[in-house]
Amino acid sequence: MDLALVEVCTQYCLMLIGNDHIRNSIMVPDGHRAVFSTGHATLDGLAQLTHELVALRNDIMKENERSFTKLSEARVEY
């Protein structure tokens, strides 16, 4: 579940980076301004967030890989 959430967030951020029309149309909850407007969220900040999400996704995958390796080596004695 953790990986799925991180993956969806990462893909959404990547889509926003690549599509300025959608990115610029996102409004704050009360609708009084765009999220990505002067003095507020920036494309650079979005890129940094995306970079961190990718790093988190990779860390989770490495953690799962170690767990899977340990599980495959586990032996159950009867």
C-alpha positions as CSV (number, residue, x, y, z in Angstrom):
1,M,0.0,0.0,0.0
2,D,2.8,2.4,0.9
3,L,4.5,1.9,-2.4
4,A,1.2,2.3,-4.4
5,L,0.5,5.7,-2.7
6,V,4.0,7.0,-3.3
7,E,3.9,5.8,-6.9
8,V,0.6,7.6,-7.6
9,C,1.9,10.8,-6.0
10,T,5.1,10.6,-8.0
11,Q,3.2,10.0,-11.3
12,Y,0.8,12.9,-10.5
13,C,3.8,15.3,-9.8
14,L,5.5,14.2,-13.0
15,M,2.3,14.8,-15.0
16,L,2.1,18.3,-13.4
17,I,5.7,19.0,-14.3
18,G,5.0,18.1,-17.9
19,N,1.7,19.8,-18.3
20,D,1.7,23.5,-17.5
21,H,-2.0,23.9,-18.5
22,I,-3.1,21.5,-15.8
23,R,-0.5,22.7,-13.3
24,N,-1.6,26.4,-13.7
25,S,-5.3,25.5,-13.4
26,I,-5.0,24.1,-9.9
27,M,-6.6,26.4,-7.4
28,V,-6.3,26.6,-3.6
29,P,-9.3,25.0,-1.7
30,D,-11.1,28.4,-1.3
31,G,-10.6,29.2,-5.0
32,H,-9.1,32.7,-4.5
33,R,-5.8,32.0,-6.3
34,A,-3.9,29.4,-8.3
35,V,-1.5,27.1,-6.3
36,F,1.3,27.8,-8.8
37,S,1.3,31.6,-8.8
38,T,3.8,34.3,-8.1
39,G,5.1,34.1,-4.6
40,H,3.6,30.6,-3.9
41,A,4.3,27.1,-5.2
42,T,6.9,26.9,-8.0
43,L,7.9,24.5,-10.7
44,D,11.3,24.1,-9.0
45,G,9.6,23.2,-5.7
46,L,7.5,20.7,-7.5
47,A,10.6,19.2,-9.1
48,Q,12.3,18.9,-5.7
49,L,9.2,17.2,-4.2
50,T,9.1,14.8,-7.2
51,H,12.8,14.0,-6.7
52,E,12.2,13.2,-3.0
53,L,9.2,11.0,-3.9
54,V,11.3,9.1,-6.4
55,A,14.0,8.6,-3.7
56,L,11.3,7.4,-1.2
57,R,9.9,5.0,-3.8
58,N,13.4,3.6,-4.3
59,D,14.0,3.3,-0.6
60,I,10.8,1.4,-0.1
61,M,11.6,-0.9,-3.0
62,K,15.1,-1.6,-1.5
63,E,13.5,-2.3,1.9
64,N,10.9,-4.7,0.3
65,E,13.7,-6.4,-1.7
66,R,15.6,-7.1,1.5
67,S,12.5,-8.5,3.1
68,F,11.7,-10.7,0.2
69,T,15.3,-12.0,0.2
70,K,15.0,-12.9,3.9
71,L,11.6,-14.5,3.4
72,S,13.0,-16.7,0.6
73,E,15.8,-17.8,2.8
74,A,13.5,-18.6,5.8
75,R,13.1,-22.2,6.7
76,V,10.3,-23.7,8.7
77,E,11.1,-26.7,10.8
78,Y,8.3,-29.1,11.8
